[in-house]
């Protein structure tokens, strides 16, 4: 299983380069608070720390597996490989799972089940090292497969809950969703699972190091572009619906100084939404959250959330419906007055910072993409710019 790799200086240099890259990425996340990839986004500090620890494990992982590439004895290489796999079971696999969990910011999920899950792998690898035997590795592979399937099922369920939480609390989902990241990370981590209990050739080793480089780059991008949702909604406020502790500085100017918060009956909430959200066009505020809207109309998050549920909608759908209707009105007005415009310009005036977010919302609410919808209308004019 563990055949030493000899006289491949190019691979050793590549291997050392990966170590240096992982070390720099870890130090960057730990010591740099500013965001280099997306300067306008504040990424979660907790995620930065756990990802930095994960990158440091890459460094240690490469250090403790290095002897398996230079030793001339297959038995010695096997022992170092077993020890390295044991250390991976104690560090790499738990931290990979933790990073996936920490990306979900709807609540702080307990992390203690993670070491419990990997404990059988650790015990099995210790037995293999003590007995210098590979006989139980097939059983460990089966357990690893079952653990991965169980984790996959749990993460799919957690991602669904997280997605529902986002739609219930945020009008703009950009820099908040993580399900695509989960799919990419799951595929990459699968490669590492295959690597842990498989025959290793030089070609596979090169592929593995490329995967490590891609994984480091991807995680850096993901951490830097994922917004910190705890900055606007405190965990305790999310659980209790308490909005009294929300700082006015966190709210748009148009909804400050309305500090009297009461639990309003549902029949009154619709009227207040019409007055403060629709008539004042509060829905055009960027990054407007459910918590901020609740304070604007004088109620709390829980009652407002229940109101949207009673209307068989979500906060996200409600705000985006108002914004899309606003876009349609702006389009019709521009066409009627023969004013030159672009779809991007009208989307920005309708409350969207990102045109890609607007296109997704438009298609979801109208049933057509914006280009098709504009071309299907009979209101186009010669000087119109799409």
Residue pairs with C-beta under 8 A, 6 or more apart in sequence:
1 78
1 81
1 134
1 137
1 198
1 199
1 200
2 68
2 74
2 77
2 78
2 80
2 81
2 82
2 200
3 74
3 77
3 199
3 200
3 201
4 68
4 69
4 70
4 71
4 72
4 73
4 74
4 77
5 11
5 68
5 69
5 70
5 202
5 205
6 70
6 72
8 69
8 202
11 69
11 202
11 205
11 206
11 209
12 69
12 70
14 206
14 209
15 62
15 66
15 69
15 209
18 58
18 62
18 209
18 212
18 213
19 58
19 59
19 62
19 63
21 213
21 216
22 55
22 56
22 58
22 59
22 62
22 212
22 216
23 55
23 56
23 59
25 52
25 55
25 216
25 219
25 220
26 52
26 53
26 55
26 56
26 58
26 59
27 52
28 36
28 220
29 48
29 49
29 51
29 52
29 55
29 220
29 223
30 48
30 49
30 52
35 41
35 42
35 43
35 224
36 224
37 220
37 221
37 224
37 225
38 175
38 224
38 225
41 175
41 224
41 225
41 226
41 227
42 227
42 228
42 231
43 223
43 224
43 225
43 226
43 227
43 228
44 102
44 105
44 223
44 226
44 228
44 229
44 230
45 228
46 102
47 99
47 102
47 103
47 223
47 226
48 223
50 95
50 98
50 99
50 102
51 99
51 219
51 223
53 95
54 92
54 95
54 96
54 98
54 99
54 219
55 216
55 219
57 91
57 92
57 95
58 212
58 216
60 87
60 91
61 84
61 87
61 88
61 91
61 92
64 80
64 83
64 84
64 87
65 80
65 81
65 84
67 76
67 77
67 80
68 77
68 80
68 81
68 84
69 205
71 77
71 80
78 134
79 129
79 132
82 125
82 128
82 129
83 129
85 125
85 196
85 197
86 122
86 125
86 126
86 129
88 196
89 118
89 121
89 122
89 125
90 118
90 122
92 192
93 118
93 121
94 114
94 115
94 118
96 185
96 189
96 192
97 114
97 117
97 151
98 111
98 114
99 185
99 219
100 155
100 182
100 185
101 109
101 111
101 114
101 158
103 178
103 181
103 182
103 222
103 226
104 158
104 159
104 162
104 178
105 162
105 228
105 229
105 230
106 161
106 162
106 165
106 166
106 238
107 235
107 238
107 239
108 235
109 158
117 147
117 151
118 147
120 140
120 143
121 140
121 143
121 144
121 147
124 136
124 139
124 140
124 143
125 140
127 133
127 136
128 134
128 135
128 136
128 137
137 197
140 197
141 197
144 193
144 196
144 197
145 193
148 190
148 193
152 186
155 182
155 186
159 178
159 179
159 182
162 178
163 177
163 179
164 314
166 173
166 176
166 177
166 316
167 173
167 314
167 315
167 316
167 317
168 290
168 305
168 308
168 314
168 315
168 316
169 233
169 238
169 289
169 290
169 291
169 301
169 305
169 315
170 176
170 229
170 287
170 289
170 290
170 315
170 316
171 283
171 287
171 288
171 289
171 315
171 316
171 319
171 320
171 323
171 351
172 286
172 287
172 352
172 353
172 354
172 357
173 316
173 357
174 353
174 354
174 356
174 357
175 225
175 226
175 227
176 226
176 227
176 229
178 222
178 226
181 218
181 222
184 218
185 215
185 218
185 219
188 211
188 214
188 215
188 218
191 208
191 211
192 208
192 211
195 204
195 208
198 204
231 250
232 250
232 287
232 289
232 291
232 292
233 289
233 291
234 245
236 242
237 243
237 245
237 246
237 291
237 301
238 301
240 302
241 300
241 301
241 302
241 303
241 305
242 300
243 261
243 291
243 294
243 295
243 300
243 301
244 261
246 291
246 292
246 295
248 256
248 257
248 259
250 292
251 292
251 295
251 296
252 282
252 285
252 288
252 292
254 280
254 282
254 285
254 296
255 276
255 282
255 285
255 292
255 293
255 295
255 296
258 295
258 296
258 298
259 295
260 298
261 294
261 295
261 298
261 299
261 300
262 298
262 299
263 299
263 300
263 303
264 272
264 297
264 298
264 299
264 303
266 303
266 306
266 307
266 310
269 297
269 299
269 303
269 304
269 307
270 307
272 297
272 298
272 299
273 297
275 297
276 282
276 296
276 297
277 283
277 293
277 296
277 297
277 322
278 322
281 326
282 288
282 293
282 296
283 319
283 322
283 323
283 326
283 351
284 323
284 326
284 349
284 350
284 351
285 292
285 351
286 351
286 353
288 319
290 301
290 304
290 305
290 315
291 301
293 304
293 315
294 300
294 301
294 303
294 304
297 304
304 315
305 315
308 314
308 315
308 318
311 318
317 365
319 351
320 361
320 364
320 365
321 365
323 350
323 351
323 352
323 358
323 361
324 350
324 361
324 362
324 365
324 366
326 349
326 350
326 351
327 346
327 347
327 349
327 350
327 358
327 362
330 341
330 346
330 349
330 350
331 341
331 346
331 374
331 379
332 379
333 339
334 340
334 341
334 346
334 384
335 377
335 379
335 380
335 381
335 384
336 379
338 381
338 383
340 383
340 384
340 385
341 384
341 385
342 385
342 386
343 355
343 370
343 371
343 374
343 386
344 355
347 355
347 358
347 370
348 355
350 358
352 358
352 361
358 370
359 369
359 370
362 368
362 369
362 370
362 373
363 369
363 370
366 373
368 376
371 386
374 380
374 386
